[in-house]
Structures are given as structure tokens and as C-alpha cells.
Amino acid sequence: MILERLRIPTRLRITDHPRSAIRDLAWWPGGGLAEGLALRADAARRVEQLRSRVVGSARYQEGEEPPEDAAALLAEAGAALDELEMLIRRINRTNAAAQIGADGTITDALARRDVLRLRHSVVSAAGAGRRDRPPAARA
């Protein structure tokens, strides 16, 4: 597997952090949260590739045969989407259950990160708008 070749651990262990209640997030047989995230990325790529192939098979000239059977591709995409949904659910459950100390769960940390990004974009946009106005309009 690519993670092993890159020497990236497949189990997320946060044991050195004194405030952490996480000892092992191994929810996937033989792997951990990192493995689940890698599988989710692979599944999302596979769905996108299938979507492109379905579109390509749906567009062909009258009288020509489509390059691939669109119905079979749709069935394959359905199975890939079901797998993606299962992975997302498992990752979300893990994130919601994994305590990272006084700050709450991983889900809480992700929500905080998302709001900080939005807060930064709002403040940056306000600063950019202020710089774009002439000096007389700033008063």
C-alpha cells in the first residue's frame, strides 16, 4: 500500500500529548483514521473518474456505439458512492467520539478550524475593501 511505502503510519496515535484522551483511533481493521481518510480520498477519486466515463459514454454520435455501457458505469458508480458514504459515516463517527482534551472532540476542532477560516476571509475581505477605497472615503 502507498502509505506503507511512504512510511506513513496507518494508525493515528496521540499518546504523547498530556491533555489527550485518544489512545488509538483504529476503527478500520488493520488501520486507523489515517487509513480511513486515504480510503475516502481513493473512493472520491474513483467516483469522479466514473462520472467522467458516464458523461463520455452518454455523448456519442447517432449511429455509433458508445465507448462504454453507461448503465454498467452507473451501477459501478452507485457501488462506489455507497462505499464512499460508508467511509464518510465511519470517519465522522470517529471524529465525533475522539476526545482531544479540554477542547472537545475532533469534530469540535474541525468546526473551530472552519469558522476560523471564514473569520479570516471576512476580515481579509474587509481589509482589502478598505485598501481599495481612496483616502478621502476612509474617514
C-alpha positions as CSV (number, residue, x, y, z in Angstrom):
1,M,0.0,0.0,0.0
2,I,1.2,3.5,-0.7
3,L,1.1,4.6,2.9
4,E,3.5,1.8,3.8
5,R,5.9,2.8,1.0
6,L,5.9,6.4,2.2
7,R,6.4,5.1,5.8
8,I,3.3,7.0,7.0
9,P,1.7,5.2,9.9
10,T,-1.8,3.8,9.2
11,R,-2.9,4.2,12.9
12,L,-3.3,7.6,14.4
13,R,-1.8,7.6,17.9
14,I,-1.8,10.6,20.0
15,T,-0.3,9.4,23.2
16,D,2.4,11.9,23.9
17,H,0.0,14.9,24.3
18,P,-0.7,15.2,28.0
19,R,-4.2,16.5,27.6
20,S,-5.2,13.9,25.0
21,A,-7.7,11.2,25.8
22,I,-7.1,9.5,22.5
23,R,-5.1,6.3,22.7
24,D,-5.9,4.6,19.4
25,L,-8.4,5.6,16.7
26,A,-8.2,2.3,15.0
27,W,-11.7,1.9,13.6
28,W,-10.7,0.2,10.4
29,P,-9.5,-3.4,10.5
30,G,-5.7,-3.2,10.2
31,G,-5.6,0.6,10.1
32,G,-6.7,3.7,11.8
33,L,-8.2,7.1,11.0
34,A,-5.4,7.9,8.5
35,E,-6.2,4.7,6.6
36,G,-9.9,5.7,6.5
37,L,-9.0,9.1,5.2
38,A,-6.9,7.6,2.5
39,L,-9.6,5.2,1.5
40,R,-12.1,8.1,1.4
41,A,-9.9,10.0,-0.9
42,D,-9.5,7.0,-3.2
43,A,-13.2,6.4,-3.3
44,A,-13.9,10.1,-4.1
45,R,-11.4,9.9,-7.0
46,R,-13.0,6.7,-8.3
47,V,-16.5,8.3,-8.2
48,E,-15.2,11.3,-10.1
49,Q,-13.5,9.1,-12.7
50,L,-16.7,7.1,-13.1
51,R,-18.7,10.3,-13.5
52,S,-16.4,11.4,-16.3
53,R,-16.7,8.0,-18.0
54,V,-20.5,8.1,-17.8
55,V,-20.6,11.5,-19.4
56,G,-18.3,10.3,-22.1
57,S,-20.5,7.3,-22.8
58,A,-23.6,9.4,-22.9
59,R,-22.2,11.7,-25.6
60,Y,-21.8,9.9,-28.9
61,Q,-22.8,10.4,-32.5
62,E,-26.1,8.9,-33.8
63,G,-25.3,5.5,-35.4
64,E,-22.2,5.0,-33.4
65,E,-21.7,2.7,-30.4
66,P,-21.0,4.3,-27.1
67,P,-17.4,3.7,-25.8
68,E,-18.8,2.0,-22.6
69,D,-22.1,0.8,-21.3
70,A,-23.5,3.8,-19.4
71,A,-25.9,1.6,-17.4
72,A,-23.0,-0.6,-16.2
73,L,-21.0,2.5,-15.3
74,L,-23.9,3.9,-13.4
75,A,-24.2,0.7,-11.4
76,E,-20.5,0.8,-10.7
77,A,-20.7,4.5,-9.6
78,G,-23.6,3.6,-7.3
79,A,-21.5,0.9,-5.6
80,A,-18.6,3.4,-5.3
81,L,-20.9,6.1,-3.9
82,D,-22.2,3.6,-1.3
83,E,-18.7,2.8,-0.2
84,L,-17.8,6.5,0.0
85,E,-20.9,7.1,2.1
86,M,-19.9,4.3,4.5
87,L,-16.4,5.7,4.8
88,I,-17.6,9.2,5.5
89,R,-20.0,7.9,8.1
90,R,-17.3,6.0,9.9
91,I,-14.8,8.9,9.8
92,N,-17.5,11.3,11.1
93,R,-18.4,8.9,14.0
94,T,-14.7,8.5,14.8
95,N,-14.2,12.3,14.8
96,A,-17.3,12.8,17.0
97,A,-16.2,10.3,19.5
98,A,-12.5,11.1,19.7
99,Q,-11.8,13.4,22.6
100,I,-8.8,15.7,22.2
101,G,-8.7,17.0,25.7
102,A,-10.4,20.1,27.1
103,D,-11.1,21.4,23.6
104,G,-13.7,18.7,22.9
105,T,-13.7,16.2,20.0
106,I,-12.0,16.2,16.7
107,T,-15.4,17.3,15.2
108,D,-15.3,20.3,17.5
109,A,-11.8,21.1,16.4
110,L,-12.8,20.8,12.7
111,A,-15.8,23.2,13.3
112,R,-13.4,25.6,15.0
113,R,-11.0,25.4,12.1
114,D,-13.8,26.1,9.6
115,V,-15.1,29.1,11.5
116,L,-11.5,30.5,11.8
117,R,-11.1,30.2,8.1
118,L,-14.4,32.0,7.5
119,R,-13.5,34.7,10.1
120,H,-10.1,35.2,8.4
121,S,-11.7,35.6,5.0
122,V,-14.2,38.1,6.3
123,V,-11.5,40.2,8.0
124,S,-9.2,39.9,4.9
125,A,-12.1,41.0,2.6
126,A,-12.8,44.0,4.9
127,G,-9.1,44.9,4.8
128,A,-8.9,44.6,1.1
129,G,-12.0,46.7,0.6
130,R,-10.6,49.4,2.9
131,R,-7.3,49.5,0.9
132,D,-9.3,49.8,-2.4
133,R,-11.1,53.0,-1.4
134,P,-9.4,56.4,-1.9
135,P,-8.1,58.1,1.3
136,A,-10.9,60.6,1.4
137,A,-13.5,57.9,1.6
138,R,-11.9,56.2,4.6
139,A,-12.8,58.9,7.0
